[in-house]
Every structure is written in structure tokens, then in C-alpha cells.
Amino acid sequence: MTAATSSYKFVRFGDFEVDFQAGQLRKRGIKLRLVDQSFEILAMLLEHAGEVVTREALRRRLWPDAVYVDFDNNLNKAMAKLREVLGDSPARTRFIETLPKRGYRFIGTVSRVESARPRLLVMPFLNLSGDSSQEYFSEAMTEEIIGALASVAAESLAVIARTTAMHYKGSERAVGAIGRELSLDYIVEGSARKENGRVTANVQLIRVRDESHLWSQHYDAEMSDLLNIEIGIAEAIAARIGLSPRPGARKSVMDVVAYDLYSKGRYHLSTPTLKDMEKAQHLLEQAIARAPDFALAYDSLGEVFWYRGFWGLDPPRRACSEGIYYLLRALEIDNRLAETHALLAMYRKGLGYDWTEVHREIVLARKLNPASPLVKERAAIIDSLPHGLMNEAVAELEGALESDPLSPSIRGWLVTCLWLGHHSDRAIEEARTLLELHPTGHISYFVAGFCYCDKGMFPEAIAAHRKAAELSGGSPAMLGWLGLTLAQSGAAAEAREILDGLLLLARDRYIAPTSIAWIHLGLGEIDEAYTWMDRAAECGDQMLVPILTYQFFDPLRSDARFEALLRKMNLDAKSEERRALLIERERAG
């Protein structure tokens, strides 16, 4: 691109977006701190993308002749800061090429955008009841309005997803600060109370740039009309912004009590501990007992069983065998549920490594809701990652972060896929970002740990995995990774102590076989490791799914037993060729 780009408001490259008018650099919607001189360098390089920009040209733009400075030193500092923010370096150039003694050239792919969709965040609704046990209702209303807005203005409005919205629950930060952090145009604030079969709510729309209140409304109605209220709120907001909303489907709640039970179940499902999983399951079962055609309640029960298997609370294949009924029932009621199809894809892996069916469900989910960050996340981890398609997985996850930039799950998977794809420097960079955003989540430390281990930073890796085990309440999965890291670092005695503890637990309850296999691998006990990995493949242990890309498996790949594992998981070369052929035929047809 040779035409000046600053005549356009936005320019995109990689994960980044430049807003020339606002003087901002964003990464997947999040504003980055960049000093003026570094931003001016970036702007000039983008204006002349693909061309050489000389050091003299940069001097004339940044420091006119009337200004006397240590030019070389200041330019080098500003360029170093720019490269740091972009994750670029002269040795491993992605965006900025250095031409010694001449200047620089921007070599990334640049796209020009006339305008961007306005970005909107629904802040978590305040609970006006004064009763903390009613917190679930205000969260449910927040989630429903987010969904309604995404439905009525899908093509013209970028609505930030629930996970990121909940990051600001209880926050006292000013609207302007939150707006700048997420590069927002609008923020919706609200409060709600449920009492005696009625719902009251106050909602207001705020424009971020001047913090002006554009619209507000008070609602008071029967609970049975709740969904219509939420759709009406979404349509009113879209219209006030100046969009043409697509009319939402109006309907009453099928059963007020069932909806309330469902909302409570979703509330507990958002914190997947064993205790919360059990509460969620009980509440959701009550909801479908009252309302046998409540598709979303069935979908949520399917999520409960998936999480139980994923986190090792139950053997994964058994959990999938019990849970698949709920997903099939949800789709029997409403076959348009994109995220349910994506979850069913994950079940197809858990029940028998049927990668063709996995792909079919993901394709259908994408067609039904191509903007859903959850569909993109599930596509990455079940349709790309198992086959070693790490660049494809990373692209899916980066797309998901555009509307859910603070999601710890999506960011955790992004770190994982970068690590599995041998992008270790960027993986560590993203892991540090995740730790800053979610310093109390065990996933943050878990993914940081294996990134550090890959770089040989064993003290940092061990510290991170210890913290992950502590924050997870001693999860066997986290202990297994800690044991592997300790063994790889030479701390064999402590690794064996963890191994013995897990073997003792495995006598009385299910322990994910990979948790034990990893430590045997680290200790060099290959025969024992294969015994447990074979069990992992049999039961559908999720931690074995990246078998094609785990770096610590590299010394094992020539072993006949490793090939047998691949065949058992339908990931051997012949199975992969068949899958690729089917996908190619699908695309051609």
C-alpha cells in the first residue's frame, strides 16, 4: 500500500488497529500505551507501508530543524519502545524492517478501514434488592441484554461479551477510563430488582467521548414479560445510537420459576468448582422438570457435564455419555443454537475422537453465529488444536478476543496455542498480560508455567505451577503439571512425592491419567508413562488432545507405542489424510 493511510480513520495490521484521529494504537480492542514520538513513527511507516522511510525523513517529522536534540539516541529509544509494544524485534521482524544506515520499512500486511462499528459495553447491572442471594438475577439480566443487543444489531454494533463485562463488576472506575481501556464508544449502565413476581429496572446509555447521557428508561413489569423488556431495551439503545435494529422475537418467559432456576444455575456455572457444578446441575434439572421445552437449560446441563469431564471431576467419556442427551434435546427443541452445536462438537471428541463430526458441528455453528466468541473459542480448541493447526487456532482465538478481550479462558487458550505452535516469546508476552488482567486465577499461572518451562526458566515455571495448584485448591491436573516441571528441572524427589500422592488418590477416585503420566515422563519412566497415557486415550482425557504438538513428546514420536496412541485417537497419518480429504471435498462442493 503506497497511498497515504492517514486519510483513513483506521488502519489494521496483525492484531493491531490504529485510530489516526484519536492517536491510539489498540490490540484486539484494548488501547496500548504508546508515547507520542513512537506513535508518530508508526503513523509515518504506515503512511508509506512497503516503502523505505529514511532516518532523515523521520527527523524532519519528529524534530523540526528548529529543535536541537540528540537525534540518533532519541530515535533509537522511540523505535525500541514501538517494537516492544508491537512484540517485534530486529532479529525476528514481523512488522518493521531495519535497513542499516538508511531507515525502516513497514513490511506487515495493512488494511485500510473507512469506519469501524461502534463498540458498546453493558456494565454488570446493580442488584437493587439489597439481598446478595439475588445477585444471580442482575447478572442474568446483564447477560440477556448483551445477547439481545448482539441479536438486534449484529452487523452494525460490536457488543462486548459477558465475560469481559463481568470483569468490571463492582468496579468504581469512571466511565471514561473503562471506555478508553476497551476503546468503547458507548456504555450501558443499569440496575434491577426482582420482587413479588415483578421486575423493576433502570437503564441508561452513555456516550464515552463526553460522558453524556443519551437515553434512560425505567421499567416495571411482570416477570413473565422479562424477555420482551430486554429485547425492548436492546432495540431502544440501537435506535438511539442511530442504527436500524433488526426486530427481536417477542415472547413471554415460558415459566417464571423455571427461568429463575435456570438463571441461578447459570450463576453457579460461571465458577466451575465441584460445589458450584453440583449446585448448577441440581438447579438446571429442576428448571427442565418444570419446563421440558427449555432449550437453553438443556444446553447449560450439557456444559455442566462437559466441565466435570474436562477438569477431571468425572472420567470424561462417562461425563460425555451422560451429558450428550441434554445437548441433543436442546437441539431437538431449537436447532439454531450455534453455541450448542459447538459444544456438541466437543462431545464428539470426548465420545470417540470423531473428528469428521467435530468439524461438521463447528461448520454449522459458524454459519449460525459467525460472531460468537464462544463458537470461535470452541472451534480453536476442538477443530484446529488437535490436528496441530496452531496458526489457525490462534487466528480463531484472536477473533474471539475482539468482542471478549478480557476473557481468561480465551486468553489462556491463546497462550496455550502460541506455546504449542513454538511461538514461545509471544506466548510469554501474552501470559504476562493474562497475569496482569487475572492475577487470582489459577489458569493464568498454569499457562505461564509451561511457557517458562519451555524457555528453561525453571524457577519461574515452578513458582507459577505452585501458584496454579494453590489457587485451584490442589487440583490433580495442576499438580500433574507441577510434578512434570519439577522433574524436568531436576527436583526428582519432590516430583515423586507429588506422584505418590496422586497414585494414592487414584485408588479411591478418578484422577486424570495425564496427571500421573506427565510426572512419569519427567522422571524418565517411559513404560509407566505409556501405561497412563493409554488410559488417558481410552477415557478421553482432554490434556492428551494436543498430542501432535506437545514439545516434551518429541523424543517419543518414533516409538511404536506412540503411533498406537495416535491411532487410538484417530490422529495417525492415515486418519488425518482422510479428514483433510473430506474437508477439501466439503469446501469444493
C-alpha positions in Angstrom: 0.0 0.0 0.0 1.6 3.3 -1.1 -1.2 5.8 -0.7 -1.2 7.8 2.4 -3.2 5.9 5.0 -3.8 8.8 7.4 -6.7 10.0 5.2 -8.5 6.9 6.6 -9.6 6.9 10.2 -8.5 3.3 10.9 -5.7 1.1 9.7 -5.3 -2.5 10.7 -2.3 -4.9 10.7 -2.0 -8.2 12.5 -3.8 -8.0 15.8 -3.5 -4.2 15.9 -5.6 -1.2 14.9 -4.5 2.4 14.6 -7.0 5.2 15.0 -5.2 8.2 13.5 -7.8 10.8 14.6 -7.7 9.7 18.2 -3.9 9.0 18.1 -4.5 5.5 19.5 -2.9 2.1 19.0 -5.2 -0.9 20.0 -4.6 -4.6 20.2 -7.8 -6.6 19.8 -9.8 -3.6 21.0 -7.6 -2.8 24.1 -5.8 0.5 24.0 -2.0 0.3 24.3 0.2 2.9 25.9 2.5 4.4 23.3 4.4 7.7 23.7 3.8 10.4 21.1 7.1 10.0 19.2 6.7 6.3 18.9 3.1 6.7 17.6 4.3 9.3 15.1 7.0 6.8 13.8 4.3 4.2 13.4 2.0 6.6 11.6 4.7 7.6 9.2 5.7 4.0 8.5 2.0 3.0 7.9 1.5 6.0 5.6 4.4 4.6 3.4 3.9 0.9 4.1 6.2 -1.2 1.9 8.5 1.8 1.2 11.7 2.9 2.9 11.3 5.7 5.4 14.7 7.3 5.9 16.0 8.3 9.3 16.3 11.9 7.9 12.6 11.9 7.0 11.7 10.8 10.5 14.0 13.5 11.9 12.2 16.2 9.9 8.8 15.0 11.1 9.6 14.3 14.8 12.2 17.0 15.4 12.0 20.0 13.0 15.2 21.9 12.2 14.5 24.5 14.9 14.6 21.8 17.6 18.1 20.5 18.7 18.1 17.1 20.3 20.3 14.0 20.4 18.6 12.7 17.3 20.1 9.3 17.0 19.7 8.3 20.6 16.1 9.6 20.8 15.0 7.9 17.6 16.5 4.6 18.7 14.7 4.9 22.0 11.4 5.7 20.4 11.8 2.9 17.9 12.7 0.4 20.6 9.6 1.4 22.5 7.4 0.9 19.4 8.9 -2.5 18.8 8.4 -3.5 22.4 4.7 -2.7 22.2 4.3 -4.5 18.9 6.2 -7.5 20.1 8.6 -7.0 17.2 12.4 -7.1 17.1 15.2 -6.6 14.5 16.2 -10.2 14.8 12.7 -11.6 14.3 10.9 -9.0 12.3 7.1 -9.2 11.8 6.3 -5.6 11.0 9.3 -3.2 11.0 12.4 -4.0 8.9 15.6 -2.1 9.7 17.8 -1.0 6.8 21.2 -0.2 8.3 22.2 3.4 7.9 19.2 4.1 5.8 16.0 3.8 7.7 13.0 1.5 8.2 10.2 -0.2 6.2 6.8 -1.5 7.3 6.5 -5.0 5.9 3.3 -6.2 7.5 0.0 -6.5 5.7 -2.0 -3.3 6.1 -5.7 -2.9 5.6 -7.5 0.5 5.5 -10.9 0.9 7.0 -13.2 3.9 6.3 -15.0 3.4 9.6 -15.4 0.9 12.4 -18.5 -0.5 14.0 -19.3 1.4 17.3 -18.2 -0.6 20.3 -20.6 -0.9 23.3 -20.2 -2.4 26.8 -23.1 -3.4 29.0 -21.8 -2.9 32.6 -22.9 -5.5 35.1 -26.3 -4.5 36.4 -26.5 -3.4 40.0 -28.6 -5.6 42.4 -31.1 -3.2 44.0 -32.7 -5.8 46.2 -30.1 -5.4 49.0 -30.1 -9.2 49.1 -26.8 -10.8 48.0 -28.7 -14.1 47.2 -30.4 -12.1 44.4 -27.1 -11.3 42.7 -27.7 -14.0 40.1 -30.7 -12.1 38.8 -28.8 -8.9 38.0 -26.1 -11.0 36.3 -28.7 -12.9 34.2 -30.3 -9.6 33.1 -26.9 -8.3 32.1 -26.2 -11.4 30.0 -29.7 -11.3 28.4 -29.4 -7.7 27.3 -25.9 -8.4 25.9 -27.4 -11.2 23.9 -30.4 -9.1 22.8 -28.1 -6.3 21.6 -25.9 -8.8 19.6 -29.1 -10.1 18.0 -30.9 -6.9 17.0 -27.7 -5.1 15.8 -25.3 -7.9 14.9 -23.9 -6.3 11.7 -23.7 -2.7 12.9 -22.7 -2.8 16.5 -19.7 -4.5 18.3 -21.1 -5.7 21.6 -18.6 -6.7 24.2 -19.2 -10.2 25.6 -20.4 -11.2 29.1 -17.0 -12.4 30.4 -15.3 -9.1 29.7 -18.4 -7.2 31.1 -18.2 -9.1 34.4 -14.6 -8.1 34.8 -16.0 -4.7 35.8 -18.5 -5.9 38.4 -18.2 -3.8 41.5 -15.7 -1.5 39.8 -15.7 2.1 40.8 -13.7 3.2 37.8 -15.1 6.1 35.8 -16.9 5.6 32.5 -14.3 7.4 30.6 -11.5 5.2 32.0 -13.3 2.0 31.1 -14.2 3.4 27.7 -10.6 4.3 26.9 -9.3 0.9 28.2 -11.6 -1.1 25.8 -11.8 1.6 23.0 -15.5 2.0 23.6 -18.0 4.4 22.0 -20.9 3.6 24.4 -21.6 2.2 27.8 -24.9 0.9 29.2 -25.4 1.1 32.9 -28.4 -0.4 34.7 -29.9 -1.7 37.9 -32.6 -4.3 38.6 -34.7 -5.9 41.3 -37.0 -8.9 41.3 -39.7 -8.9 43.9 -43.2 -10.5 44.2 -43.3 -11.7 40.7 -42.4 -8.4 39.2 -39.1 -6.9 37.8 -38.1 -3.2 38.0 -35.1 -1.9 36.1 -33.4 1.4 35.4 -31.2 1.6 32.2 -29.2 4.4 30.7 -27.0 4.8 27.7 -23.8 6.9 28.0 -21.6 8.2 25.2 -18.0 7.7 26.2 -16.3 10.6 24.5 -18.1 13.3 26.5 -19.8 11.1 29.1 -23.1 12.5 28.1 -26.3 10.5 28.9 -28.1 9.9 25.7 -31.1 7.9 26.9 -32.6 6.5 30.1 -35.7 4.5 30.9 -37.5 3.0 33.9 -39.2 -0.4 33.6 -41.7 -2.1 35.8 -43.4 -5.2 34.6 -44.4 -8.8 35.4 -41.6 -11.3 35.4 -43.4 -13.2 32.6 -42.6 -10.2 30.3 -38.9 -10.0 31.2 -37.6 -11.2 27.8 -39.7 -8.6 26.0 -38.3 -5.9 28.3 -34.8 -7.0 27.5 -35.4 -7.0 23.7 -37.1 -3.6 24.0 -34.1 -2.2 25.8 -31.8 -3.5 23.1 -34.0 -2.0 20.3 -34.2 1.3 22.1 -30.4 1.5 22.6 -29.7 0.6 18.9 -32.1 3.2 17.7 -30.7 5.9 20.0 -27.2 5.2 18.6 -28.6 5.8 15.1 -28.7 2.1 14.0 -31.6 0.3 12.3 -32.2 -2.5 14.7 -33.4 -5.9 13.4 -36.7 -6.6 15.3 -36.2 -9.2 18.1 -38.6 -12.0 18.5 -41.1 -11.1 21.2 -42.2 -13.8 23.6 -43.1 -14.4 27.3 -41.0 -16.4 29.7 -42.4 -20.0 29.4 -42.3 -20.5 33.1 -41.2 -17.8 35.6 -40.0 -20.3 38.2 -38.1 -22.3 35.6 -36.4 -19.2 34.3 -35.4 -18.2 37.8 -33.9 -21.7 38.4 -32.1 -21.5 35.1 -30.6 -18.1 36.0 -29.4 -19.4 39.3 -27.9 -22.4 37.6 -26.0 -20.2 35.1 -24.7 -18.1 38.0 -23.1 -21.1 39.7 -21.9 -22.4 36.3 -19.7 -19.3 35.9 -17.5 -20.5 38.8 -16.8 -24.2 37.9 -15.8 -25.7 41.3 -17.1 -29.1 42.3 -19.6 -27.5 44.7 -20.8 -25.0 42.2 -21.1 -27.7 39.5 -23.3 -29.7 41.8 -25.5 -26.7 42.6 -25.8 -25.7 38.9 -26.8 -29.3 37.9 -29.4 -29.5 40.6 -31.0 -26.1 39.7 -30.9 -26.8 36.0 -32.5 -30.2 36.4 -35.3 -28.5 38.4 -35.7 -26.0 35.6 -36.3 -28.6 32.9 -38.6 -30.6 35.2 -40.8 -27.5 35.2 -40.3 -26.6 31.6 -39.5 -29.6 29.5 -39.0 -27.5 26.3 -36.5 -25.0 27.8 -33.7 -25.5 25.3 -31.1 -23.2 27.0 -31.5 -25.1 30.3 -30.7 -28.4 28.5 -27.6 -26.7 26.9 -26.4 -25.5 30.3 -26.7 -29.0 31.7 -24.6 -30.2 28.8 -22.0 -27.6 29.8 -22.1 -28.9 33.4 -21.2 -32.4 32.3 -18.5 -31.2 29.9 -16.8 -29.2 32.6 -17.0 -32.2 35.0 -15.1 -34.2 32.5 -12.7 -31.5 31.4 -11.5 -30.7 34.9 -11.2 -34.3 36.0 -14.2 -34.4 38.4 -15.5 -37.4 36.4 -14.0 -39.6 33.7 -14.5 -37.5 30.6 -16.0 -40.2 28.4 -18.5 -41.1 31.1 -19.4 -37.5 31.6 -20.0 -37.1 27.9 -22.1 -40.2 27.8 -24.3 -38.8 30.5 -24.4 -35.2 29.1 -25.0 -35.7 25.4 -28.7 -36.4 25.9 -29.1 -32.8 27.1 -27.4 -31.3 24.1 -29.3 -33.4 21.6 -32.5 -32.5 23.4 -31.6 -28.8 23.3 -31.1 -29.0 19.5 -34.3 -31.0 19.1 -36.1 -28.1 20.6 -34.1 -25.4 18.8 -31.6 -26.4 16.1 -30.4 -22.8 15.6 -28.4 -22.7 18.9 -24.9 -22.1 17.5 -23.0 -22.5 20.8 -24.8 -25.7 21.5 -23.6 -27.1 18.1 -20.1 -26.0 19.0 -20.4 -27.8 22.4 -21.7 -30.9 20.7 -18.5 -30.8 18.6 -16.5 -31.1 21.8 -18.7 -34.0 22.9 -18.0 -35.8 19.6 -14.3 -35.7 20.5 -15.0 -36.9 24.1 -17.1 -39.9 23.0 -14.8 -41.3 20.3 -12.5 -38.9 18.6 -14.9 -38.5 15.7 -13.1 -35.6 14.1 -15.3 -35.5 11.0 -18.4 -35.0 13.1 -16.5 -32.5 15.2 -15.7 -30.4 12.1 -19.3 -30.8 10.8 -20.7 -29.3 14.0 -18.2 -26.5 14.1 -19.0 -25.5 10.5 -22.7 -25.4 11.3 -22.1 -23.4 14.5 -20.1 -20.8 12.4 -22.9 -20.5 9.9 -25.5 -19.9 12.6 -23.5 -17.3 14.6 -20.1 -16.3 13.0 -19.6 -13.5 15.5 -19.9 -15.6 18.7 -16.6 -15.6 20.6 -17.6 -18.8 22.3 -18.0 -20.5 18.9 -14.6 -19.2 17.9 -13.0 -20.4 21.1 -14.5 -23.9 20.8 -13.6 -24.1 17.1 -10.0 -23.3 18.0 -9.6 -25.9 20.8 -11.5 -28.8 19.2 -11.3 -28.4 15.4 -7.8 -26.8 15.0 -5.6 -27.6 18.0 -6.0 -31.4 18.0 -4.6 -31.5 14.4 -1.7 -29.3 15.0 -3.2 -26.4 13.1 -1.9 -23.8 15.6 -1.8 -20.8 13.4 -5.5 -21.4 12.6 -6.3 -21.9 16.3 -4.5 -18.6 17.2 -6.4 -16.8 14.5 -9.8 -18.1 15.8 -8.9 -17.1 19.4 -7.7 -13.6 18.3 -11.0 -13.2 16.5 -12.8 -14.2 19.7 -10.9 -11.6 21.7 -12.2 -8.8 19.6 -15.5 -9.0 21.4 -14.4 -10.6 24.6 -10.9 -9.1 25.2 -10.7 -9.8 28.9 -11.9 -13.4 28.9 -9.4 -15.5 31.0 -10.5 -18.7 29.1 -9.9 -17.3 25.6 -6.6 -15.7 26.7 -5.5 -18.9 28.4 -6.1 -20.9 25.3 -4.3 -18.2 23.2 -1.2 -18.6 25.4 -1.5 -22.4 25.1 -1.8 -22.4 21.3 1.1 -20.0 20.9 3.2 -22.2 23.1 2.2 -25.4 21.2 2.9 -23.5 18.0 6.5 -22.8 19.2 5.9 -19.0 19.4 7.5 -19.0 22.8 8.4 -15.3 23.1 4.9 -14.2 22.2 3.4 -16.9 24.4 5.2 -15.4 27.4 4.2 -11.9 26.4 0.5 -13.0 26.3 0.9 -15.0 29.6 2.2 -11.8 31.3 -0.8 -9.9 30.0 -3.1 -12.6 31.4 -1.5 -12.4 34.8 -2.0 -8.7 34.9 -5.6 -9.0 34.0 -6.4 -12.0 36.2 -3.9 -12.2 39.0 -6.1 -14.5 41.2 -7.0 -17.1 38.5 -5.2 -20.4 38.5 -5.3 -20.6 34.7 -3.1 -17.5 34.5 -0.3 -19.2 36.4 -0.9 -22.6 34.8 -0.3 -21.4 31.2 2.6 -19.1 32.3 4.3 -22.1 33.9 4.6 -24.2 30.8 5.8 -21.2 28.8 8.6 -20.5 31.3 9.5 -24.2 31.3 9.8 -24.3 27.6 12.4 -21.4 27.8 14.3 -23.2 30.5 13.2 -20.7 33.2 12.6 -23.4 35.8 12.4 -21.2 38.9 9.7 -19.1 37.3 7.9 -22.1 35.9 7.9 -23.9 39.3 6.7 -20.8 41.1 3.9 -20.4 38.6 2.7 -24.0 38.7 2.8 -24.0 42.5 0.6 -21.0 42.5 -1.8 -22.6 40.0 -2.0 -25.7 42.2 -2.7 -23.5 45.3 -5.3 -21.3 43.6 -7.1 -24.4 42.2 -7.4 -26.0 45.6 -4.9 -28.7 44.9 -6.4 -29.8 41.5 -4.8 -33.1 40.4 -4.4 -31.6 36.9 -2.4 -28.7 38.2 -0.4 -31.0 40.5 0.5 -33.2 37.5 1.9 -30.2 35.6 3.8 -29.1 38.7 5.3 -32.6 39.0 6.4 -32.6 35.4 8.1 -29.2 35.8 9.8 -30.2 39.0 11.1 -33.4 37.3 12.3 -31.6 34.3 14.2 -29.1 36.5 15.9 -31.9 38.4 13.8 -31.8 41.6 13.0 -35.5 41.3 12.4 -36.1 45.0 9.6 -33.5 45.2 8.1 -34.7 41.8 8.0 -38.3 43.1 6.3 -37.1 46.3 3.5 -35.5 44.2 3.3 -38.6 42.1 2.9 -40.9 45.1 0.1 -38.6 46.4 -1.7 -38.8 43.1 -1.4 -42.6 42.9 -2.8 -42.8 46.4 -5.8 -40.7 45.5 -6.3 -42.7 42.3 -7.1 -45.8 44.4 -10.4 -44.2 45.6 -11.4 -41.7 42.9 -10.9 -40.7 39.3 -7.7 -38.9 38.7 -6.9 -37.7 35.2 -4.4 -40.2 33.9 -2.3 -37.5 32.3 -1.6 -36.0 35.7 0.3 -39.2 36.6 1.7 -39.8 33.1 3.3 -36.4 32.9 5.3 -36.9 36.1 6.5 -40.4 34.9 7.6 -38.7 31.7 9.5 -36.1 33.6 11.2 -38.7 35.7 12.2 -40.7 32.6 9.9 -43.6 33.4 8.7 -44.1 29.9 7.0 -47.5 30.3 4.9 -46.3 33.2 4.1 -43.1 31.3 2.8 -45.1 28.3 0.6 -47.1 30.6 -1.1 -44.0 31.9 -1.3 -42.3 28.5 -3.0 -45.3 27.1 -5.6 -45.0 29.9 -5.9 -41.2 29.1 -6.7 -42.0 25.5 -9.3 -44.6 26.5 -11.2 -42.3 28.8 -10.9 -39.1 26.6 -8.6 -37.1 29.0 -8.6 -33.6 27.5 -4.9 -33.0 28.4 -3.8 -35.6 25.9 -5.5 -33.9 22.9 -2.5 -31.7 21.9 -0.5 -35.0 21.4 0.7 -33.8 18.0 2.3 -30.6 19.3 3.5 -31.2 22.9 7.2 -30.5 22.8 8.0 -32.9 25.6 6.6 -35.7 23.4 9.3 -35.2 20.7 11.7 -37.9 21.9 8.8 -40.4 21.9 7.4 -39.9 18.4 9.5 -42.8 16.8 8.2 -45.3 19.4 5.6 -47.8 18.1 3.6 -47.2 21.2 3.2 -43.5 20.4 1.9 -44.4 16.9 -0.6 -46.7 18.6 -1.8 -43.8 20.8 -2.3 -41.7 17.7 -4.4 -44.5 16.0 -6.5 -44.8 19.1 -7.2 -41.1 19.0 -7.7 -41.1 15.2 -4.8 -38.7 14.8 -2.4 -41.0 12.9 -1.3 -40.0 9.4 -4.0 -42.0 7.6 -6.8 -40.6 9.7 -5.5 -37.1 9.2 -5.3 -37.6 5.5 -8.9 -38.9 5.4 -10.1 -35.8 7.4 -8.2 -33.4 5.2 -9.7 -35.0 2.1 -13.3 -34.8 3.5 -12.8 -31.1 4.4 -11.4 -30.3 1.0 -14.3 -32.0 -0.7 -16.7 -30.0 1.5 -15.0 -26.8 0.5 -15.0 -27.7 -3.2 -18.7 -28.8 -3.1 
